[in-house]
Amino acid sequence: MPQMSPLSWTLLFLYFIFLLIMFCVINYYVFMYTNPIYKKNTQKKNSLSWKW
């Protein structure tokens, strides 16, 4: 039954680590921080004044 040599396991490990790092870096730099436009809150506050 053939098995992978230790060098192949090491290369495979390094390959997946490289993919993980690249994935994290791409996600970090691709994410765009958009400046949200702060709109005035147009909801009316219905304050009930109870008259007892």
OpenMM code with the backbone's topology and positions (N, CA, C; nanometers):
from openmm import Vec3, app, unit

residues = "MET PRO GLN MET SER PRO LEU SER TRP THR LEU LEU PHE LEU TYR PHE ILE PHE LEU LEU ILE MET PHE CYS VAL ILE ASN TYR TYR VAL PHE MET TYR THR ASN PRO ILE TYR LYS LYS ASN THR GLN LYS LYS ASN SER LEU SER TRP LYS TRP".split()
positions = [
    Vec3(0.0849, -0.1178, 0.0000),
    Vec3(0.0000, 0.0000, 0.0000),
    Vec3(0.0899, 0.1247, 0.0000),
    Vec3(0.0844, 0.2052, -0.1025),
    Vec3(0.1750, 0.3208, -0.1097),
    Vec3(0.1305, 0.4321, -0.0150),
    Vec3(0.2298, 0.4972, 0.0389),
    Vec3(0.2040, 0.6099, 0.1272),
    Vec3(0.2825, 0.7297, 0.0772),
    Vec3(0.2350, 0.8467, 0.1164),
    Vec3(0.3050, 0.9667, 0.0748),
    Vec3(0.4314, 0.9827, 0.1573),
    Vec3(0.5315, 1.0323, 0.0952),
    Vec3(0.6561, 1.0564, 0.1686),
    Vec3(0.6397, 1.1783, 0.2584),
    Vec3(0.7227, 1.1917, 0.3600),
    Vec3(0.7116, 1.3089, 0.4488),
    Vec3(0.7277, 1.4418, 0.3752),
    Vec3(0.8077, 1.4430, 0.2718),
    Vec3(0.8251, 1.5664, 0.1960),
    Vec3(0.6934, 1.6078, 0.1301),
    Vec3(0.6221, 1.5115, 0.0795),
    Vec3(0.4928, 1.5429, 0.0165),
    Vec3(0.3932, 1.5957, 0.1194),
    Vec3(0.3932, 1.5385, 0.2387),
    Vec3(0.3048, 1.5880, 0.3426),
    Vec3(0.3415, 1.7306, 0.3807),
    Vec3(0.4702, 1.7572, 0.3863),
    Vec3(0.5146, 1.8920, 0.4207),
    Vec3(0.4750, 1.9917, 0.3127),
    Vec3(0.4918, 1.9521, 0.1890),
    Vec3(0.4511, 2.0411, 0.0796),
    Vec3(0.3002, 2.0631, 0.0777),
    Vec3(0.2281, 1.9593, 0.1064),
    Vec3(0.0822, 1.9721, 0.1116),
    Vec3(0.0404, 2.0659, 0.2250),
    Vec3(0.1040, 2.0505, 0.3394),
    Vec3(0.0764, 2.1378, 0.4529),
    Vec3(0.1088, 2.2832, 0.4188),
    Vec3(0.2254, 2.3058, 0.3592),
    Vec3(0.2635, 2.4413, 0.3214),
    Vec3(0.1694, 2.4994, 0.2164),
    Vec3(0.1245, 2.4162, 0.1261),
    Vec3(0.0303, 2.4613, 0.0239),
    Vec3(-0.0999, 2.5097, 0.0879),
    Vec3(-0.1529, 2.4330, 0.1820),
    Vec3(-0.2788, 2.4723, 0.2460),
    Vec3(-0.2603, 2.5934, 0.3370),
    Vec3(-0.1468, 2.6041, 0.4023),
    Vec3(-0.1189, 2.7226, 0.4832),
    Vec3(-0.1106, 2.8456, 0.3933),
    Vec3(-0.0445, 2.8308, 0.2802),
    Vec3(-0.0358, 2.9411, 0.1852),
    Vec3(-0.1748, 2.9820, 0.1363),
    Vec3(-0.2596, 2.8838, 0.1066),
    Vec3(-0.3960, 2.9155, 0.0632),
    Vec3(-0.4749, 2.9874, 0.1731),
    Vec3(-0.4579, 2.9433, 0.2942),
    Vec3(-0.5277, 3.0078, 0.4054),
    Vec3(-0.4821, 3.1528, 0.4221),
    Vec3(-0.3525, 3.1742, 0.4163),
    Vec3(-0.2996, 3.3097, 0.4314),
    Vec3(-0.3457, 3.3984, 0.3161),
    Vec3(-0.3424, 3.3468, 0.1960),
    Vec3(-0.3870, 3.4258, 0.0812),
    Vec3(-0.5361, 3.4585, 0.0908),
    Vec3(-0.6135, 3.3630, 0.1357),
    Vec3(-0.7567, 3.3856, 0.1528),
    Vec3(-0.7819, 3.4968, 0.2545),
    Vec3(-0.7096, 3.4933, 0.3652),
    Vec3(-0.7260, 3.5965, 0.4691),
    Vec3(-0.6810, 3.7334, 0.4184),
    Vec3(-0.5711, 3.7373, 0.3477),
    Vec3(-0.5207, 3.8647, 0.2961),
    Vec3(-0.6170, 3.9219, 0.1931),
    Vec3(-0.6672, 3.8393, 0.1055),
    Vec3(-0.7607, 3.8874, 0.0028),
    Vec3(-0.8887, 3.9390, 0.0687),
    Vec3(-0.9395, 3.8668, 0.1673),
    Vec3(-1.0596, 3.9140, 0.2363),
    Vec3(-1.0338, 4.0443, 0.3106),
    Vec3(-0.9155, 4.0610, 0.3621),
    Vec3(-0.8835, 4.1838, 0.4347),
    Vec3(-0.8784, 4.3034, 0.3408),
    Vec3(-0.8175, 4.2873, 0.2262),
    Vec3(-0.7997, 4.4011, 0.1361),
    Vec3(-0.9162, 4.4226, 0.0405),
    Vec3(-0.9978, 4.3230, 0.0197),
    Vec3(-1.1098, 4.3392, -0.0725),
    Vec3(-1.2277, 4.4071, -0.0041),
    Vec3(-1.2396, 4.3883, 0.1257),
    Vec3(-1.3526, 4.4463, 0.1983),
    Vec3(-1.3463, 4.5979, 0.1898),
    Vec3(-1.4515, 4.6589, 0.1383),
    Vec3(-1.4539, 4.8033, 0.1199),
    Vec3(-1.5353, 4.8663, 0.2330),
    Vec3(-1.4696, 4.9561, 0.3028),
    Vec3(-1.5412, 5.0308, 0.4048),
    Vec3(-1.6114, 5.1468, 0.3362),
    Vec3(-1.7400, 5.1373, 0.3255),
    Vec3(-1.8150, 5.2463, 0.2636),
    Vec3(-1.8556, 5.3447, 0.3726),
    Vec3(-1.8494, 5.4706, 0.3389),
    Vec3(-1.8913, 5.5716, 0.4345),
    Vec3(-2.0438, 5.5776, 0.4347),
    Vec3(-2.1030, 5.5341, 0.5431),
    Vec3(-2.2489, 5.5375, 0.5462),
    Vec3(-2.2983, 5.6818, 0.5508),
    Vec3(-2.3993, 5.7080, 0.4753),
    Vec3(-2.4599, 5.8411, 0.4763),
    Vec3(-2.5581, 5.8437, 0.5925),
    Vec3(-2.5263, 5.9291, 0.6870),
    Vec3(-2.6121, 5.9360, 0.8037),
    Vec3(-2.7349, 6.0197, 0.7711),
    Vec3(-2.8449, 5.9530, 0.7663),
    Vec3(-2.9703, 6.0219, 0.7383),
    Vec3(-3.0369, 6.0584, 0.8700),
    Vec3(-3.1097, 6.1662, 0.8641),
    Vec3(-3.1825, 6.2049, 0.9836),
    Vec3(-3.2912, 6.1029, 1.0098),
    Vec3(-3.3098, 6.0779, 1.1339),
    Vec3(-3.4119, 5.9818, 1.1725),
    Vec3(-3.5481, 6.0459, 1.1495),
    Vec3(-3.6196, 5.9957, 1.0505),
    Vec3(-3.7471, 6.0565, 1.0130),
    Vec3(-3.8651, 5.9919, 1.0840),
    Vec3(-3.8369, 5.9020, 1.1760),
    Vec3(-3.9474, 5.8394, 1.2472),
    Vec3(-4.0054, 5.9380, 1.3475),
    Vec3(-4.1345, 5.9412, 1.3506),
    Vec3(-4.2004, 6.0310, 1.4447),
    Vec3(-4.2119, 5.9610, 1.5790),
    Vec3(-4.1788, 6.0344, 1.6810),
    Vec3(-4.1919, 5.9791, 1.8151),
    Vec3(-4.3293, 6.0195, 1.8674),
    Vec3(-4.4096, 5.9189, 1.8853),
    Vec3(-4.5433, 5.9445, 1.9383),
    Vec3(-4.5355, 5.9393, 2.0905),
    Vec3(-4.5284, 6.0562, 2.1468),
    Vec3(-4.5253, 6.0591, 2.2933),
    Vec3(-4.6667, 6.0832, 2.3439),
    Vec3(-4.7108, 5.9897, 2.4186),
    Vec3(-4.8461, 6.0002, 2.4736),
    Vec3(-4.8382, 6.0661, 2.6106),
    Vec3(-4.9102, 6.1716, 2.6251),
    Vec3(-4.9162, 6.2348, 2.7562),
    Vec3(-5.0462, 6.1922, 2.8219),
    Vec3(-5.0288, 6.1099, 2.9223),
    Vec3(-5.1472, 6.0572, 2.9886),
    Vec3(-5.2028, 6.1617, 3.0845),
    Vec3(-5.3327, 6.1801, 3.0756),
    Vec3(-5.3987, 6.2750, 3.1647),
    Vec3(-5.4886, 6.1945, 3.2586),
    Vec3(-5.4434, 6.1863, 3.3819),
    Vec3(-5.5199, 6.1065, 3.4772),
    Vec3(-5.6205, 6.1926, 3.5471),
] * unit.nanometer
topology = app.Topology()
chain = topology.addChain("A")
for resn in residues:
    res = topology.addResidue(resn, chain)
    for name in ("N", "CA", "C"):
        topology.addAtom(name, app.Element.getBySymbol(name[0]), res)
